[in-house]
Amino acid sequence: MTQTSIRAALGGISGVHVTPYGVDGAINRALMGRIVDRIAVAGIHNIVSAGNTGEYYALTPDEVRVVHDVAIEANAGRARLTAAVGRSLKEAVELGRRAKAQGADAIMAHQPMDPFAAPQSQAAYFRTIADEVDLPLVAYVRSDAMSLKDLLGIANHPNVAGVKFATTNLMMLAEAVRSSGPSTALWVCGLAEGWAAPFYAVGARGFTSGLVNVDPARSLAIHAALESGYLDRVRDLVSTISRFEIMRTKFGNGANVTVVKEALSQIGFPVGPVRLPGLPALDDEDRAILGDVLRSWGLLPSRAAAE
């Protein structure tokens, strides 16, 4: 897969699918296949497998391999498929090489979460994976600690296709964009639909999404409005997802995946709870609020129709 085609997909929507579990707590492969198929059929540009919405850090290495394999098979080449890797450098490289052998189009490296990691060494971690795995790399940057020099050192690596910038430090992002050249990686909004407009304003393109699991058409409409420069339309569309996204930020983002999985369960995809240390399930009050949001989107029948 060429850098050009991967960058084109990154300029679209990078949809991060959930990891469903059965009643025994094991990965529900069949249901995962249905979810990935639904995202691909909708026309999402890049499907990200084993991202944070997929509970990467709650999965064992063997489970990450299962997630990659199921997603690659279910996608069947319709969207670009980016397999996420991370944790130890050795594990990340091994998973990345395996993902290539299984048919992934790119890999995304999670930023190392070691509490004693040095910023410049985190940058070196990304560059080493890019050196060692012969697939385009997306670097998932979640920390403000890296310097502009560190960020550009990643983004200018010839095997790095994109930097998923997942902090609210727009001044740093703007400076990185201004310092970029023709061969620099694409700067991608890593904070989903609600942040995409300000990210676009400073030069990023594309965005990541957990919403695509639930309502991919709504996410695609936001992307289309952004690409057309219809900012009033973007604001209107983002307002329709505000309650959903605000709910995901509860408990220090501990409910982020929980809200997505609960929404899927309510619309007929019984994906199971979120594994610890995420919030396993919503309380009754939040579950009811979420149901109202889904009704407003037309994904559940109105209360009157239900009665």
C-alpha positions in Angstrom: 0.0 0.0 0.0 1.4 3.4 -1.0 1.9 6.4 1.2 -0.3 8.3 -1.1 -3.3 6.1 -0.7 -2.9 5.9 3.0 -2.6 9.6 3.4 -5.8 10.0 1.3 -7.6 7.7 3.6 -6.3 9.5 6.7 -7.7 12.7 5.2 -11.1 11.0 5.6 -12.5 9.3 8.7 -10.4 6.9 10.7 -13.1 4.8 12.4 -12.0 2.9 15.5 -14.2 -0.2 15.9 -15.1 -1.6 19.3 -14.1 -5.0 20.6 -17.3 -7.0 21.5 -17.3 -9.7 24.1 -19.5 -12.7 24.6 -21.1 -13.8 27.9 -18.0 -15.7 28.7 -15.9 -12.6 28.4 -14.0 -13.8 25.3 -13.9 -11.8 22.1 -17.1 -12.3 20.0 -15.6 -12.7 16.6 -18.8 -13.0 14.7 -20.2 -9.8 16.2 -17.0 -8.0 15.6 -17.2 -9.0 11.9 -20.7 -7.6 11.7 -19.6 -4.3 13.2 -16.6 -3.9 10.9 -18.7 -4.9 7.9 -21.2 -2.2 8.7 -18.5 0.4 9.0 -17.0 -0.7 5.7 -20.4 -0.7 3.9 -21.0 2.8 5.1 -18.0 4.0 3.3 -15.7 5.0 6.2 -12.3 5.6 4.6 -9.9 4.0 7.2 -10.8 1.3 9.7 -8.6 1.3 12.8 -8.4 -2.1 14.5 -7.3 -2.3 18.2 -7.4 1.4 18.9 -8.4 2.9 22.2 -12.2 2.6 21.3 -11.3 -1.1 20.8 -9.8 -1.3 24.4 -6.3 -1.9 23.2 -4.8 -1.8 26.7 -7.3 -4.2 28.1 -6.5 -6.8 25.5 -3.8 -9.5 25.7 -1.3 -9.7 22.8 -3.0 -12.8 21.5 -6.4 -11.0 21.6 -4.9 -8.1 19.7 -3.9 -10.6 17.0 -7.5 -11.9 16.9 -8.9 -8.4 16.6 -6.6 -7.6 13.7 -7.4 -10.9 11.9 -11.2 -10.6 12.3 -11.2 -6.9 11.2 -9.0 -7.6 8.1 -11.2 -10.5 7.0 -14.5 -8.6 7.6 -13.3 -5.5 5.8 -12.3 -7.5 2.8 -10.3 -4.7 1.3 -13.1 -2.2 1.0 -11.7 0.5 3.3 -8.0 1.0 4.2 -7.3 -1.1 7.3 -4.9 0.2 10.0 -3.8 -2.3 12.7 -2.9 -0.7 16.0 0.3 -1.8 17.8 2.0 -0.7 21.0 3.3 -1.4 24.5 6.9 -2.7 24.4 8.9 -1.8 21.3 9.5 -5.5 20.6 5.8 -6.3 20.8 4.9 -3.4 18.6 7.4 -4.4 15.9 6.3 -8.0 16.0 2.6 -7.1 15.8 3.2 -4.7 13.0 5.1 -7.3 10.9 2.4 -9.8 11.5 -0.3 -7.3 10.6 1.4 -6.7 7.3 1.5 -10.5 6.6 -2.2 -10.7 7.4 -3.1 -8.0 4.9 -3.2 -4.7 6.9 -2.7 -1.6 4.9 -0.9 0.4 7.6 -0.2 0.3 11.3 -0.9 2.8 14.1 1.5 3.0 17.0 0.0 3.9 20.3 2.1 6.4 22.3 4.0 4.5 25.0 2.3 5.1 28.4 5.3 4.3 30.6 5.2 6.9 33.4 9.0 7.3 33.2 9.1 7.7 29.4 11.2 10.6 28.2 9.5 12.7 25.4 12.5 12.4 23.1 12.5 8.7 23.7 8.8 8.4 22.9 9.6 10.1 19.6 12.4 7.6 19.0 10.0 4.8 19.8 7.8 5.9 16.9 10.7 6.3 14.5 12.1 2.9 15.4 8.8 1.2 14.6 8.7 3.1 11.3 12.2 1.8 10.6 11.4 -1.8 11.5 8.0 -2.4 9.9 7.5 -2.1 6.2 4.1 -0.6 6.3 3.0 3.1 6.5 2.9 4.2 10.1 0.4 6.5 11.9 1.9 7.9 15.1 -0.7 8.4 17.8 0.6 11.3 19.8 -1.4 12.0 23.0 1.2 14.1 25.0 2.1 17.7 25.0 5.5 16.9 26.3 7.2 16.3 22.9 9.0 19.3 21.5 8.3 20.7 18.0 11.6 19.1 17.0 10.5 15.7 18.3 7.1 16.0 16.5 8.7 16.9 13.2 11.3 14.2 13.6 8.4 11.7 13.6 6.4 13.4 10.9 9.3 13.8 8.5 10.2 10.1 8.7 9.8 8.7 5.2 7.7 5.8 6.5 5.3 7.9 8.6 2.1 8.6 6.7 0.2 10.5 9.4 0.4 11.9 12.9 -2.8 11.4 14.9 -2.6 14.5 17.0 -4.7 13.9 20.1 -4.1 16.8 22.4 -5.8 20.2 22.6 -2.6 22.1 22.1 -3.6 23.8 18.9 -0.8 26.3 19.1 1.7 23.4 18.9 -0.2 21.8 16.1 -0.3 25.1 14.1 3.4 25.5 14.5 4.0 21.9 13.4 1.8 22.5 10.3 3.7 25.7 9.5 7.0 23.9 9.8 5.9 21.0 7.5 7.1 20.4 4.0 5.6 18.5 1.0 6.8 15.2 2.3 5.8 15.7 5.9 3.2 13.3 7.2 -0.5 14.4 7.3 -1.6 16.0 10.6 -4.8 14.3 11.6 -7.4 15.4 14.2 -7.2 12.7 16.9 -10.0 14.1 19.1 -13.0 13.1 16.9 -15.8 15.0 15.3 -16.3 17.7 18.0 -12.7 19.0 17.6 -12.4 18.6 13.8 -13.3 22.1 12.8 -10.7 23.9 14.9 -8.1 21.3 13.9 -9.0 21.9 10.2 -8.6 25.7 10.8 -4.9 25.2 11.7 -4.2 22.8 8.9 -5.0 19.3 10.0 -7.2 17.0 7.8 -9.4 14.1 8.6 -10.5 12.9 12.0 -10.8 9.8 14.2 -14.2 8.5 15.3 -15.8 6.1 17.7 -19.2 7.4 16.6 -18.9 5.4 13.3 -19.7 2.2 15.3 -23.1 3.7 16.0 -24.1 6.1 13.3 -21.5 6.2 10.5 -23.7 8.3 8.2 -23.7 11.1 10.8 -19.9 11.1 10.9 -19.6 11.1 7.1 -21.9 14.1 6.9 -19.7 16.0 9.3 -16.6 15.1 7.2 -18.3 16.1 4.0 -19.3 19.5 5.4 -15.7 20.1 6.7 -14.2 19.3 3.3 -16.7 21.6 1.6 -15.9 24.4 4.0 -19.6 24.6 5.2 -18.8 25.6 8.8 -22.3 26.5 9.7 -23.4 23.0 8.6 -20.5 21.5 10.7 -21.6 23.3 13.8 -25.2 22.2 13.3 -24.2 18.6 12.8 -21.7 18.6 15.8 -24.5 20.0 18.0 -26.5 16.9 17.3 -23.8 14.7 18.8 -22.8 17.0 21.7 -24.7 15.0 24.4 -23.2 11.8 23.2 -19.7 13.1 23.2 -20.0 14.9 26.5 -21.2 11.7 28.1 -18.1 10.0 26.8 -15.9 12.5 28.7 -17.4 11.6 32.1 -15.1 10.2 34.8 -12.0 11.5 33.2 -12.9 9.9 29.9 -13.5 6.6 31.7 -16.9 6.4 30.0 -15.5 7.0 26.6 -15.9 3.5 25.3 -18.8 2.6 27.6 -21.1 5.1 25.9 -20.3 3.7 22.4 -20.8 0.1 23.6 -24.0 0.9 25.4 -25.3 2.7 22.3 -24.5 -0.4 20.1 -26.3 -2.6 22.6 -29.4 -0.4 22.5 -29.5 -0.6 18.7 -29.1 -4.3 18.5 -25.4 -5.2 18.8 -24.9 -6.8 22.2 -21.2 -6.0 22.5 -20.9 -6.6 26.3 -19.3 -4.5 29.0 -16.1 -2.5 28.9 -13.2 -4.2 30.7 -11.6 -2.7 33.7 -10.1 -0.1 34.2 -12.7 1.4 31.9 -16.2 2.0 33.2 -18.0 -1.4 32.7 -21.5 -0.1 32.2 -23.6 3.1 32.4 -26.0 3.7 35.3 -29.8 3.7 34.6 -30.0 7.5 34.3 -27.2 7.8 31.7 -28.6 4.8 29.9 -31.9 6.5 29.6 -30.3 9.8 28.4 -28.4 7.9 25.8 -31.6 6.2 24.6 -33.1 9.7 24.1 -30.1 10.7 22.0 -30.4 7.6 19.8 -34.1 8.3 19.3 -33.3 11.9 18.2 -30.9 10.3 15.6 -33.7 8.0 14.4 -31.8 4.9 15.5 -34.5 3.8 18.0 -38.3 4.2 17.7 -39.9 7.1 19.4 -41.4 6.5 22.8 -44.9 7.0 21.3 -44.2 4.4 18.6 -42.7 2.0 21.2 -45.9 2.3 23.2 
